[in-house]
Amino acid sequence: MQSYQLTIPSNIYAGKDSIDNLVDIIDKENVNSILVFTDKGVRAVGLCNKVEEICKTVQYRIIDDLTAEPAVADVERVINEVGSIKYDLIIGVGGGSVMDASKLASIILGADYSLRDLLKDSSIAKKQIKTVMIPTTCGTGSEATCNAIVAIPEQESKQGIVNNCMIPDYVILDVNMIAKLPPKIIAATGVDALAHVVECFTSKKATILSDTYAKEGACKIFHNIRKAYNNANDLEAKAEMMLGAFYGGVAITGSGTTAVHALSYPLGGKYHIAHGVSNAILFAYVMEFNKDGCKDRLAMLCDAVYPELAVKSIDEKADYIIKEIADIVKDTNIPTSLEEFGVKPDDLDFLVQAGSQQTRLLVNNCKELSLDDIRYIYKKVM
């Protein structure tokens, strides 16, 4: 009998005004000093105000000059700025880049290894400081995962650092944090979350535990992403998207993403295409390529999300899921071609080579991808 394992954050608060629980967290952990990670955009629209108000009861410092999808040097700069100052708690308020940087700080500050050591061997990591993650998007799932992604400019790509000690200790999913999120960001982060659940469900490493979260996350995202995108006042749909994204993050920790994410990394690393957008561009094409290797799984996912289609054939249900993915990308006005990002046919050789090196994720894919297969997929989106 196969054994299963899944590690999730130990304390999760969800719902409107759940950010108020931060008061109890600080008290419970006997916190005297807090390091807050955010970005200037999040601060400018007031999303950090409540956190700052609560943190005023103790000593705290805010770092808000993180770059979008930070590179190794950006994270190293922040770590060096903090230096040897000791903090009792780290709070990440923002999207995936902010939360990833927060998680990396939680395992590097006070440690005898560096970020570059972790890029070579992430198994050496140990948690140094407890963390609270407060997402301000509905897509990255970083608040649940054991991963942190950094750009490596010299390789024109990205790399994931993976260790269970990066799983946050506390997660706050407060819909108020995404109540005014622009539709464009709802679309990109929401499709990223959708990729998480679909990829995890069709991954070679999928288990009964990761499947549980992937299916439930898929139900929430497929049924709510258009509502959240089209109606700024639909807080219920946005709350469902936050939960769906969190479930996707949990599924990643138990299973893992596949070729969609693998092939998107060079697009972010070299061309600085937003992570969710690069995933969206590739998503339907990768799943179409994968279909003959995972159509049973896609059909199972269709049964979970759209039970009214249970009478359809396996092929019809698999096709329906793939078409829904493509339609959601179209309906939320996400670009579907790399051309508008300045990617040229001459770049194809680089993309194929860089994409093929993302072996950590490609090994999860239900089908092995040759260099020709990777070239075929990239050409579809040129």
Secondary structure in CASP SS format (residue, H / E / C, confidence):
PFRMAT SS
TARGET T0000
AUTHOR 0000-0000-0000
METHOD secondary structure of the structure
MODEL  1
M C 1.00
Q C 1.00
S C 1.00
Y C 1.00
Q C 1.00
L C 1.00
T C 1.00
I C 1.00
P C 1.00
S C 1.00
N E 1.00
I E 1.00
Y E 1.00
A E 1.00
G C 1.00
K C 1.00
D C 1.00
S H 1.00
I H 1.00
D H 1.00
N H 1.00
L H 1.00
V H 1.00
D H 1.00
I H 1.00
I H 1.00
D H 1.00
K H 1.00
E C 1.00
N C 1.00
V C 1.00
N C 1.00
S E 1.00
I E 1.00
L E 1.00
V E 1.00
F E 1.00
T C 1.00
D E 1.00
K H 1.00
G H 1.00
V H 1.00
R H 1.00
A H 1.00
V C 1.00
G C 1.00
L C 1.00
C C 1.00
N H 1.00
K H 1.00
V H 1.00
E H 1.00
E H 1.00
I H 1.00
C H 1.00
K C 1.00
T C 1.00
V C 1.00
Q E 1.00
Y E 1.00
R E 1.00
I E 1.00
I E 1.00
D C 1.00
D E 1.00
L C 1.00
T C 1.00
A C 1.00
E C 1.00
P C 1.00
A E 1.00
V H 1.00
A H 1.00
D H 1.00
V H 1.00
E H 1.00
R H 1.00
V H 1.00
I H 1.00
N H 1.00
E H 1.00
V H 1.00
G C 1.00
S C 1.00
I C 1.00
K C 1.00
Y C 1.00
D C 1.00
L E 1.00
I E 1.00
I E 1.00
G E 1.00
V E 1.00
G E 1.00
G C 1.00
G H 1.00
S H 1.00
V H 1.00
M H 1.00
D H 1.00
A H 1.00
S H 1.00
K H 1.00
L H 1.00
A H 1.00
S H 1.00
I H 1.00
I H 1.00
L C 1.00
G C 1.00
A C 1.00
D C 1.00
Y C 1.00
S C 1.00
L H 1.00
R H 1.00
D H 1.00
L H 1.00
L H 1.00
K H 1.00
D C 1.00
S H 1.00
S H 1.00
I H 1.00
A C 1.00
K C 1.00
K C 1.00
Q C 1.00
I C 1.00
K E 1.00
T E 1.00
V E 1.00
M E 1.00
I E 1.00
P E 1.00
T C 1.00
T C 1.00
C C 1.00
G C 1.00
T C 1.00
G C 1.00
S C 1.00
E C 1.00
A C 1.00
T C 1.00
C C 1.00
N E 1.00
A E 1.00
I E 1.00
V E 1.00
A E 1.00
I E 1.00
P H 1.00
E H 1.00
Q H 1.00
E C 1.00
S E 1.00
K E 1.00
Q E 1.00
G E 1.00
I E 1.00
V E 1.00
N C 1.00
N H 1.00
C H 1.00
M H 1.00
I C 1.00
P C 1.00
D C 1.00
Y E 1.00
V E 1.00
I E 1.00
L E 1.00
D C 1.00
V H 1.00
N H 1.00
M H 1.00
I H 1.00
A C 1.00
K C 1.00
L C 1.00
P C 1.00
P H 1.00
K H 1.00
I H 1.00
I H 1.00
A H 1.00
A H 1.00
T H 1.00
G H 1.00
V H 1.00
D H 1.00
A H 1.00
L H 1.00
A H 1.00
H H 1.00
V H 1.00
V H 1.00
E H 1.00
C H 1.00
F H 1.00
T H 1.00
S C 1.00
K C 1.00
K C 1.00
A C 1.00
T C 1.00
I H 1.00
L H 1.00
S H 1.00
D H 1.00
T H 1.00
Y H 1.00
A H 1.00
K H 1.00
E H 1.00
G H 1.00
A H 1.00
C H 1.00
K H 1.00
I H 1.00
F H 1.00
H H 1.00
N H 1.00
I H 1.00
R H 1.00
K H 1.00
A H 1.00
Y H 1.00
N H 1.00
N C 1.00
A C 1.00
N C 1.00
D C 1.00
L H 1.00
E H 1.00
A H 1.00
K H 1.00
A H 1.00
E H 1.00
M H 1.00
M H 1.00
L H 1.00
G H 1.00
A H 1.00
F H 1.00
Y H 1.00
G H 1.00
G H 1.00
V H 1.00
A H 1.00
I H 1.00
T H 1.00
G H 1.00
S C 1.00
G C 1.00
T C 1.00
T C 1.00
A H 1.00
V H 1.00
H H 1.00
A H 1.00
L H 1.00
S H 1.00
Y H 1.00
P H 1.00
L H 1.00
G H 1.00
G H 1.00
K H 1.00
Y H 1.00
H C 1.00
I C 1.00
A C 1.00
H H 1.00
G H 1.00
V H 1.00
S H 1.00
N H 1.00
A H 1.00
I H 1.00
L H 1.00
F H 1.00
A H 1.00
Y H 1.00
V H 1.00
M H 1.00
E H 1.00
F H 1.00
N H 1.00
K H 1.00
D H 1.00
G H 1.00
C H 1.00
K H 1.00
D H 1.00
R H 1.00
L H 1.00
A H 1.00
M H 1.00
L H 1.00
C H 1.00
D H 1.00
A H 1.00
V H 1.00
Y C 1.00
P H 1.00
E H 1.00
L H 1.00
A C 1.00
V C 1.00
K C 1.00
S C 1.00
I H 1.00
D H 1.00
E H 1.00
K H 1.00
A H 1.00
D H 1.00
Y H 1.00
I H 1.00
I H 1.00
K H 1.00
E H 1.00
I H 1.00
A H 1.00
D H 1.00
I H 1.00
V H 1.00
K H 1.00
D H 1.00
T C 1.00
N C 1.00
I C 1.00
P C 1.00
T C 1.00
S C 1.00
L C 1.00
E H 1.00
E H 1.00
F H 1.00
G C 1.00
V C 1.00
K C 1.00
P H 1.00
D H 1.00
D H 1.00
L H 1.00
D H 1.00
F H 1.00
L H 1.00
V H 1.00
Q H 1.00
A H 1.00
G H 1.00
S H 1.00
Q C 1.00
Q C 1.00
T H 1.00
R H 1.00
L H 1.00
L H 1.00
V C 1.00
N C 1.00
N C 1.00
C C 1.00
K C 1.00
E C 1.00
L C 1.00
S C 1.00
L H 1.00
D H 1.00
D H 1.00
I H 1.00
R H 1.00
Y H 1.00
I H 1.00
Y H 1.00
K H 1.00
K H 1.00
V C 1.00
M C 1.00
END
